[in-house]
Amino acid sequence: MDARWLRTPAFALAILLATGAVAAGQLRQDGSTQNVNLPVGAHQAVGVVANCGNSPAHNIIIDSDGGADVFDVDSPMAGWGILYAPSNPDAPGFRAALSAISGAPVDYFDARAATPSLSVLQGYDLVFTWANYAYADRDAFGDVLADYADTGGKVILGQWCLPTAVNYLGGRIMDPAEGYLPVTGTSYQTGFFSYGGPGYGCYTADVDSWSTPYRDDATLLPGAEADCYYTDDVPLVAISCEHLGVYYMPGVLAGGYGESGDSTLLIYHIAYWVGCPICADCNDNHYWDFLEIMFCDTLPPEEQWTCQDCDENGLPDECDIAEQGDCNENSVPDACDISADFGPSYFCDPDISDCSLDCNLNGIPDECDEGVEPSMLELDIKPGSCPNSFNRTSQGVLPVALVGTEEWDMADVDISTLRISRADGVGGEVAPHEGPPGPHTVVADVATPFYGEGCECAAGDADGIMDISMKFDTELVNEVLEMADLMPGALVPLVVTGNLNNGCAFVAYDCVRLVPPGTAPGLLLVTSDPSTGAWVDADPLDLTLDGGGWTEFQRGYPLSTVVTLRAEERVGDLRLAGWMVDGVLVTHDNTLFLTVTDPETTATVVYQGGTKVSGPTESTSSMAP
């Protein structure tokens, strides 16, 4: 990018399109309030803190409506208004115009007659001086202006402050070695010198024209920058990047001596524009950072990584990479590789692109971090029971709870990723059953975390924190996890794995104890037409803790146990017709309350279009549910 191109009309148009009018805000450096019309063009991205380069003096937050809602001063700052202090008579018309456009008071101090004190200068936001007649004390005035700049005040040095004529300004502020002065020059010119068009900073926004008959022949000193130029490339607004807040404006005559145009607007912008990013060049390539970012798309795609601003912090990505790193060498700062789901310090949008994880929140994408381990959650197999018996011949389900805690909210779990497997790695993995027909995973309070060792357990139940309740098909678990060859009574560690919604993996462990088929004193056989595939919930759990199941199944209960059986009201095209117990129709409802009074009791669920019903109470499968 050629810096000279930055002063072309095309560039100027882009700058004007990129800036806009900002609504009036409440600005006051001493903590009280004062209405100020922010400069035309003083528009920043919503919610960002704008500051001028490295200067701590001015900070402002521009909110969504363009207003300046917060004005914070990080170092001692001047007061309120503008002080016009030339070595020349007053210019009331100029001061009135400047006050009208800024909404700020503009006072006059005759620097020919006296030198203002630092306390006087600190009553103002900006001091503007230019030289014509002799200063009362050129060196003393230059020294106190430097002191004022050191406290955060802004200074504009106008025409003939350089030693280009007899009555120039002196003191520390004019000593190049002190770092305040952005230009040098020993002569001035006369003629007609006009403004070269909008600059590539923000001070010249909406400045349409300006001309002057006198102008210092000024050139930039090393480390200085210019916001705009005359048509012959002499700087119009120059600033030292070493000492932000001191400006040199050759040709500025406060509207007198034949000067014409928008000088008041330009001075106003310098006084109250607090976000002009002049001088910021983080990668030392002689292009201002905001310009690199603004015109990044003019570079070939393979080079745009240097100038994009993925985290919108006002710095090209090349500088962020130098600060943050780029561990996977994809030309994107690590913070922009990591999904924004992991916090406000990360900027990758997972809805737009593939983002890296940072599961241990150390600022390093997980693909570069060898120390990342899955999070450990709590698991309770067969909540409410201990030990966790597992009947390998059951046709029911294995109830399992992923237990919520104060640390882990189960709403953060991606249920679709849940799987159960053996902790020793033998066999495969099984997903929870997701009916209908049959049960499905729900969020419910069913368990309490137990922090024992190994396969220890406790019969905990609800604790007031929501859990994830799952049902795994017992036959599938037995087959896929290769449980058939294990000895009865064996304790088998199982693990549930899955991902959180942000993509981070977790594991949770518990154990089952293998038992033979139930041999309880009372044996309840639940049947129906096997073709229906109906699901029945059995409550309480049986002696082998198998829960409900698909008919046909059997459960063992102690005699006199009251068992509640609940069948699905519909299975495909079939509708529930009722329940028979030992061949007798006892209810048309889907719920059966049954007391086990016989060592062998049969409960049959009947569906319309299914098994014919017969017994002491004659019915048919066509009866209404």
C-alpha atoms as one frame of an Amber mdcrd trajectory, in Angstrom:
protein
   0.000   0.000   0.000   1.511   3.284  -1.133   1.114   5.951   1.554   0.694
   8.564  -1.169  -2.466   6.740  -2.332  -3.941   7.437   1.097  -4.410  11.042
   0.056  -6.308  10.327  -3.176  -9.979  11.294  -3.673 -10.921   7.603  -3.652
  -9.374   7.187  -0.254 -11.006  10.358   1.001 -14.392   9.085  -0.151 -13.827
   5.829   1.699 -12.957   7.709   4.867 -16.104   9.792   4.641 -18.178   6.670
   4.099 -16.526   5.066   7.089 -17.300   8.007   9.380 -20.565   9.660  10.277
 -22.223  12.205  12.478 -22.392  11.434  16.167 -25.145  12.669  18.426 -24.533
  15.150  21.183 -23.095  13.620  24.333 -22.396  14.584  27.904 -18.683  15.305
  28.255 -16.922  16.886  31.191 -13.483  16.059  32.454 -14.042  17.171  36.047
 -16.836  14.683  36.689 -19.811  16.992  36.131 -21.749  17.227  32.898 -21.764
  19.591  29.970 -23.482  19.352  26.602 -21.035  19.052  23.741 -21.710  18.409
  20.085 -19.308  15.653  19.160 -17.495  16.256  15.858 -19.068  15.279  12.603
 -17.330  12.074  11.655 -16.665  11.071  15.274 -18.246   7.685  14.805 -16.798
   4.489  16.238 -17.978   0.889  16.261 -20.717   0.272  18.824 -19.450  -0.494
  22.298 -15.759   0.115  21.667 -13.479   2.327  23.689 -11.920   4.902  21.421
  -8.603   6.435  22.315  -6.012   8.475  20.490  -3.041   6.208  19.961  -1.169
   5.551  23.186  -2.499   8.620  24.975  -4.261   7.865  28.254  -5.842  11.272
  28.397  -9.131  10.702  26.581 -11.381   7.690  26.614 -14.939   7.606  25.343
 -17.459   4.839  24.759 -19.757   5.295  21.789 -22.972   3.365  22.298 -25.539
   2.024  19.856 -27.303   5.331  19.322 -24.068   7.171  18.595 -24.122   9.079
  21.864 -21.118   9.483  24.111 -22.347   7.934  27.322 -19.092   7.556  29.232
 -16.159   9.957  29.341 -13.346   8.771  31.515 -10.037  10.510  32.152  -7.074
   8.340  33.091  -4.651  11.171  33.829  -4.957  14.778  34.990  -6.771  16.739
  32.335  -7.673  20.283  31.421 -10.943  21.927  32.298 -13.678  23.125  29.974
 -13.490  25.126  26.764 -10.826  26.472  24.426  -8.252  29.178  25.131  -7.192
  31.306  22.157  -3.765  32.702  23.176  -1.865  34.135  20.171   0.739  36.867
  20.126  -1.801  38.866  18.178  -4.888  40.941  18.903  -8.167  39.189  19.615
 -10.312  37.705  16.817 -13.855  37.864  18.248 -15.484  36.577  15.054 -13.218
  33.551  14.974 -13.904  32.796  18.654 -17.647  33.174  18.194 -17.632  30.809
  15.212 -15.547  28.234  17.077 -17.789  28.465  20.133 -20.912  28.082  18.026
 -19.704  24.936  16.293 -18.302  23.297  19.423 -20.790  24.431  22.014 -17.800
  25.263  24.225 -16.653  28.630  25.563 -13.701  30.126  23.679 -11.711  32.686
  25.674  -8.923  35.052  24.596  -5.552  35.525  26.316  -3.149  38.158  24.963
   0.221  36.360  24.981   1.913  39.611  23.939   1.159  41.104  27.316   1.715
  38.206  29.716   2.383  34.497  30.051  -0.497  32.398  31.410   0.189  30.106
  34.351  -0.287  26.337  34.253  -3.365  26.634  36.464  -4.920  29.047  33.965
  -4.239  26.695  31.059  -5.669  23.751  32.992  -9.016  25.504  32.960  -9.307
  24.556  29.264  -9.433  21.488  27.031  -7.252  23.034  24.338  -4.908  26.007
  23.937  -4.432  27.453  20.460  -1.597  29.881  19.765   0.084  31.328  16.706
   2.800  33.941  16.463   2.713  37.374  14.865   3.937  39.970  17.338   6.456
  39.192  20.051   5.371  36.983  22.949   5.720  38.488  26.419   8.161  35.649
  27.112   8.461  33.147  24.271  10.458  30.597  26.313   8.285  30.801  29.415
   5.157  30.348  27.311   6.686  27.353  25.494   7.647  25.799  28.819   4.212
  26.174  30.369   2.556  24.799  27.192   4.778  21.718  27.531   3.781  21.381
  31.179   0.133  21.668  30.176   0.555  18.982  27.512   2.168  16.740  30.133
  -1.020  16.902  32.195  -3.180  15.825  29.233  -4.047  19.166  27.676  -4.141
  19.627  23.904  -2.083  22.297  22.189  -2.349  23.622  18.628   0.708  25.500
  17.391  -0.183  27.658  14.410   1.601  29.810  11.868   5.060  31.240  12.696
   5.465  29.299  15.946   8.401  27.688  14.142  11.483  29.922  13.784  10.373
  30.886  10.299   9.962  34.554  11.248  11.180  36.916  13.945   8.600  36.416
  16.697   8.528  32.628  16.932   7.620  30.584  20.023  10.349  29.119  22.225
  10.701  26.916  25.307  10.498  23.148  25.739   7.510  22.649  23.493   9.527
  23.924  20.482  12.665  21.877  21.243  12.711  18.859  18.860  14.691  16.911
  21.441  11.746  17.101  23.870   9.454  15.184  21.490   6.504  17.594  21.398
   7.179  19.229  18.039   6.084  17.193  14.992   7.602  19.404  12.285  10.652
  21.470  11.513  11.180  24.506   9.292  13.136  27.738   9.017  11.211  29.688
   6.378   7.674  30.511   5.356   5.969  31.068   2.032   3.449  33.559   0.720
   0.921  32.983  -2.029  -2.244  30.880  -2.135  -2.062  27.543  -0.340  -5.135
  25.338  -0.298  -6.319  22.264   1.491  -5.617  19.032  -0.397  -8.844  17.262
   0.492  -9.982  14.980   3.315  -7.166  13.399   5.214  -6.909   9.815   6.263
  -7.508  10.411   9.942 -10.615  11.898  11.451  -9.793  15.523  12.171 -10.645
  16.604   8.636 -14.047  14.920   8.438 -16.467  17.356   6.724 -13.736  19.958
   6.236 -14.464  20.965   2.655 -12.127  23.841   1.948  -9.417  25.985   3.429
  -6.824  28.347   2.055  -4.214  30.673   3.486  -1.825  33.319   2.083   0.959
  32.539   4.576   2.358  29.146   5.437   5.418  27.798   7.202   7.519  25.587
   4.967   7.195  22.665   7.416   8.361  19.080   7.063   7.585  16.162   9.361
  10.160  15.165  11.939  10.975  11.460  12.432   8.274   9.782  14.503   5.593
  12.305  13.501   2.496  11.829  11.357   0.181  14.087   9.397  -3.572  13.738
   9.139  -3.894  15.862   6.023  -1.831  17.933   3.603  -1.907  20.977   1.410
  -2.100  20.350  -2.301   1.699  20.529  -2.518   2.163  17.875   0.232   3.110
  20.227   3.056   1.464  18.902   6.265  -1.691  20.710   7.344  -2.264  18.859
  10.638   0.858  17.241  12.089   1.265  15.388  15.383   4.215  13.845  17.178
   3.560  10.188  17.890   5.942  10.453  20.836   3.839  13.115  22.524   0.220
  12.886  21.416  -1.830  15.987  22.074   0.478  18.609  20.526  -0.406  19.609
  16.954   1.294  21.899  14.450  -0.900  23.574  11.845   1.127  25.767   9.483
  -0.947  28.495   7.861  -3.577  28.787  10.587  -4.234  32.461  11.235  -7.532
  32.366  13.160  -9.486  33.472  10.149  -7.503  36.681   9.615  -5.033  37.993
   7.072  -6.875  36.449   4.119  -7.349  32.937   5.521 -10.673  31.362   4.533
 -12.510  28.056   4.893 -13.241  25.562   7.643 -10.423  26.195  10.101 -12.853
  26.425  13.029 -14.263  22.981  12.201 -10.763  21.548  12.001  -9.767  23.058
  15.368 -13.007  21.858  16.924 -12.346  18.290  15.762  -8.867  18.384  17.258
 -10.237  19.731  20.529 -13.024  17.209  20.999 -12.400  14.267  18.731 -11.105
  11.706  21.231 -10.796   8.593  19.102  -8.566   9.523  16.182  -6.143   6.599
  15.860  -3.273   8.573  14.356   0.174   7.111  14.974  -0.943   3.605  15.959
   1.318   1.275  13.939   1.707  -1.926  15.928   3.716  -3.776  13.287   5.977
  -0.832  12.366   5.164  -1.062   8.659   4.477   2.691   8.339   0.730   2.205
   7.807  -1.654   3.243  10.538  -3.395   0.257  12.043  -6.921   1.447  11.330
  -6.041   2.043   7.676  -4.557  -1.416   7.302  -7.751  -2.909   8.661 -10.046
  -0.633   6.639  -8.394  -1.454   3.322  -7.407  -5.037   4.052  -9.663  -6.420
   1.345  -7.592  -4.619  -1.301  -4.728  -7.048  -0.663  -4.504 -10.501  -2.261
  -6.390 -13.076  -0.132  -3.199 -14.884   0.826  -1.856 -11.661   2.385  -4.969
 -10.521   4.220  -4.090 -12.413   7.384  -1.689  -9.570   8.210  -4.337  -6.848
   8.251  -7.617  -8.468   9.257  -8.959  -7.658  12.716 -10.800 -10.800  13.769
 -11.260  -9.707  17.385 -12.171  -6.106  16.465  -9.624  -4.656  18.889  -8.281
  -2.125  16.399  -5.046  -4.060  15.818  -4.214  -6.021  12.660  -4.165  -9.776
  13.259  -0.440  -9.808  12.555   0.072  -7.898  15.816  -2.322 -10.107  17.748
  -0.456 -13.175  16.530   2.783 -11.703  17.812   1.130 -11.140  21.196  -1.150
 -14.207  21.513   0.502 -16.754  19.268  -0.766 -18.907  16.414  -0.154 -22.413
  17.688  -1.674 -24.222  14.716   0.006 -21.918  12.193  -3.189 -21.065  10.325
  -2.503 -17.301  10.277  -5.297 -16.631  12.783  -4.630 -15.413  16.346  -5.370
 -18.124  18.882  -8.166 -16.076  20.473  -9.932 -15.961  17.081  -9.520 -19.709
  16.579 -11.352 -20.531  19.811 -15.134 -20.626  19.870 -16.852 -17.639  21.444
 -18.836 -20.193  23.482 -15.844 -20.337  25.828 -16.100 -16.735  26.956 -15.797
 -13.082  25.943 -12.055 -13.366  25.291 -12.644 -15.638  22.275 -14.040 -14.552
  18.913 -14.639 -17.509  16.577 -18.335 -17.802  15.663 -19.250 -21.512  15.618
 -22.297 -20.713  13.474 -20.035 -19.413  10.707 -16.911 -21.565  10.772 -15.256
 -24.496  12.475 -13.835 -23.268  15.750 -11.279 -24.692  18.117 -12.112 -25.769
  21.641 -10.415 -24.540  24.786 -11.828 -26.964  27.309  -9.324 -26.111  30.043
  -9.687 -22.337  29.394  -5.968 -21.652  29.090  -6.176 -19.625  25.867  -4.591
 -22.406  23.770  -6.694 -24.197  21.139  -7.125 -27.810  22.224  -5.509 -29.178
  19.085  -2.291 -27.544  20.292  -2.716 -28.525  23.940  -1.549 -32.025  24.826
  -2.730 -31.698  28.422  -6.475 -31.603  27.722  -8.439 -34.309  29.558 -12.207
 -34.960  29.497 -14.104 -33.432  32.379 -15.201 -35.833  35.125 -18.941 -35.857
  35.852 -20.924 -37.967  38.315 -22.854 -41.134  37.338 -25.434 -43.209  39.195
 -26.523 -46.499  37.671 -29.956 -47.524  38.932 -30.609 -44.407  41.049 -32.037
 -45.183  44.473 -30.437 -48.621  44.699 -27.214 -50.143  45.959 -25.764 -52.427
  44.718 -26.524 -51.772  41.062 -27.662 -55.244  40.023 -27.768 -56.099  36.332
 -29.807 -59.047  35.059 -28.332 -60.126  31.735 -31.460 -62.072  30.742 -33.820
 -59.141  31.269 -35.795 -57.748  28.363 -36.086 -54.414  30.136 -33.837 -51.418
  30.509 -30.915 -50.318  32.631 -31.739 -46.952  34.291 -28.749 -44.603  34.458
 -28.486 -41.008  35.693 -25.872 -38.439  34.787 -25.952 -36.540  38.051 -26.185
 -32.760  38.151 -24.162 -30.845  40.722 -23.575 -27.212  41.647 -20.548 -27.317
  39.346 -22.166 -29.132  36.412 -25.504 -28.025  34.975 -27.101 -30.818  32.973
 -28.578 -28.233  30.612 -25.018 -27.907  29.294 -24.910 -31.552  28.145 -25.481
 -32.496  24.509 -27.862 -35.421  25.039 -27.370 -36.712  21.497 -23.738 -37.613
  22.302 -24.418 -39.836  25.346 -23.055 -43.406  25.150 -22.394 -46.205  27.665
 -19.521 -48.675  27.405 -17.229 -50.791  29.539 -14.480 -48.861  31.300 -11.949
 -51.542  30.342 -12.581 -50.895  26.643 -13.990 -54.355  25.878 -16.888 -54.343
  23.423 -18.612 -51.377  21.884 -20.914 -48.601  23.096 -24.673 -48.200  23.324
 -26.824 -45.085  23.072 -29.795 -44.542  25.411 -33.171 -45.733  24.207 -35.094
 -42.832  22.736 -38.783 -43.683  22.397 -41.548 -43.698  21.618 -42.172 -46.510
  21.663 -40.638 -47.004  25.053 -38.823 -44.543  27.318 -36.590 -41.669  26.306
 -33.955 -39.496  27.952 -35.360 -36.782  30.192 -34.012 -34.086  32.500 -35.312
 -34.877  35.973 -34.175 -34.900  39.589 -33.619 -38.611  40.281 -30.219 -38.995
  41.953 -27.621 -37.642  44.366 -23.883 -37.609  43.600 -21.807 -40.168  45.503
 -18.100 -39.535  45.919 -16.921 -43.010  46.952 -14.019 -45.084  45.684 -14.114
 -47.660  42.901 -17.417 -49.547  42.781 -18.730 -48.295  46.109 -22.298 -47.010
  45.941 -25.107 -45.469  47.948 -28.885 -45.583  47.579 -29.365 -41.864  47.010
 -32.365 -40.284  45.360 -33.453 -36.756  44.412 -31.372 -33.889  45.822 -32.994
 -30.802  44.297 -30.607 -30.556  41.339 -31.701 -31.710  37.908 -30.080 -34.817
  36.407 -30.203 -36.551  33.034 -32.197 -39.771  33.345 -31.447 -42.379  30.661
 -32.683 -45.896  29.907 -30.398 -48.341  28.103 -31.798 -51.494  26.456 -30.595
 -54.352  28.674 -30.298 -56.820  25.800 -28.195 -54.367  23.777 -25.963 -53.571
  26.752 -25.425 -57.273  27.420 -24.649 -58.013  23.776 -22.610 -54.981  22.692
 -20.621 -54.693  25.934 -19.918 -58.464  25.811 -21.238 -59.162  29.311 -22.424
 -62.761  28.678 -19.101 -64.464  29.522 -18.563 -62.655  32.823 -19.171 -64.485
  36.101 -22.370 -63.864  38.103 -21.637 -61.519  40.986 -18.856 -59.729  39.078
 -18.556 -55.973  39.506 -18.230 -54.375  36.057 -17.136 -50.687  35.806 -19.097
 -48.837  33.125 -18.517 -45.393  31.706 -20.890 -42.883  30.141 -19.203 -40.558
  27.673 -20.475 -37.513  25.825 -19.922 -33.875  24.988 -21.039 -30.646  26.526
 -22.862 -28.225  24.278 -19.576 -26.380  23.694 -18.012 -29.564  22.301 -15.837
 -30.472  25.306 -15.777 -34.164  26.203 -16.675 -35.625  29.588 -16.684 -39.054
  31.256 -18.627 -40.457  34.215 -18.097 -43.834  35.947 -20.150 -46.290  38.001
 -20.426 -50.091  38.297 -23.002 -52.883  37.932 -23.136 -56.224  39.765 -24.080
 -59.169  37.547 -26.885 -61.345  38.924 -28.733 -64.454  37.628 -32.424 -64.154
  36.549 -34.831 -63.127  39.297 -36.000 -65.919  41.633 -38.226 -63.903  43.932
 -41.035 -65.521  45.994 -43.567 -63.892  43.675 -42.976 -63.989  39.914 -44.993
 -61.538  37.814 -45.218 -62.313  34.111 -46.306 -59.399  31.898 -47.370 -60.363
  28.398 -49.104 -59.119  25.282 -49.089 -59.900  21.611 -45.297 -59.777  20.946
 -45.975 -58.061  17.626 -47.136 -54.886  19.375 -43.740 -54.135  20.928 -45.561
 -52.387  23.773 -43.599 -50.782  26.606 -44.681 -51.157  30.218 -43.321 -49.262
  33.211 -43.153 -51.355  36.399 -43.054 -49.610  39.775 -41.434 -50.394  42.139
 -38.348 -51.942  40.620 -38.222 -55.727  41.019 -35.754 -57.662  43.140 -33.215
 -57.685  40.318 -33.803 -53.961  39.778 -34.701 -54.224  36.124 -37.504 -51.651
  36.009 -40.006 -51.750  33.160 -39.625 -53.367  29.759 -41.147 -54.444  26.484
 -43.766 -57.112  26.822 -43.297 -59.968  27.192 -41.161 -59.838  30.387 -41.105
 -61.206  33.897 -40.345 -59.548  37.231 -39.752 -60.944  40.704 -41.474 -59.310
  43.713 -42.024 -60.311  47.312 -45.567 -61.539  47.948 -48.082 -58.806  48.928
 -46.133 -56.179  46.944 -48.399 -53.630  45.254 -47.105 -53.191  41.709 -48.114
 -50.377  39.375 -47.991 -51.213  35.669 -48.422 -48.472  33.077 -48.739 -49.355
  29.397 -48.507 -47.104  26.358 -51.926 -45.927  25.217 -51.035 -46.396  21.567
 -48.569 -48.640  19.778 -48.482 -47.818  16.083 -52.058 -48.179  14.831 -53.181
 -50.151  17.888 -55.093 -48.621  20.769 -55.013 -49.811  24.376 -57.995 -52.001
  25.284 -57.187 -52.807  28.912 -55.515 -55.240  31.311 -56.240 -58.857  32.212
 -54.872 -60.499  35.370 -54.661 -64.283  35.298 -57.100 -64.274  32.377 -59.664
 -61.887  33.864 -60.247 -58.385  32.463 -59.816 -55.991  35.391 -59.516 -52.493
  33.852 -59.876 -50.543  30.631 -57.242 -48.018  31.786 -53.611 -47.974  30.808
 -52.601 -48.202  34.508 -52.963 -51.412  36.544 -52.517 -51.574  40.329 -51.805
 -55.197  41.204 -51.009 -56.906  44.505 -48.755 -59.936  43.995 -50.549 -62.705
  45.930 -49.398 -65.717  43.983 -45.912 -67.088  43.243 -46.880 -66.927  39.574
 -49.100 -64.055  38.440 -49.774 -63.148  34.829 -50.803 -59.650  33.735 -51.716
 -59.273  30.068 -51.992 -55.908  28.285 -54.538 -55.971  25.459 -54.581 -53.700
  22.371 -57.372 -53.222  19.860 -56.751 -55.491  16.955 -54.434 -57.647  19.054
 -54.882 -60.627  21.389 -58.406 -61.950  21.934 -59.507 -61.485  25.531 -61.254
 -64.341  27.305 -61.946 -65.353  30.891 -64.601 -64.998  33.542 -65.452 -61.569
  32.130 -65.882 -62.053  28.398 -64.461 -59.302  26.151 -63.048 -58.944  22.696
 -60.125 -57.045  21.296 -62.506 -54.679  19.555 -63.752 -53.022  22.752 -63.150
 -49.297  23.123 -60.153 -48.180  25.237
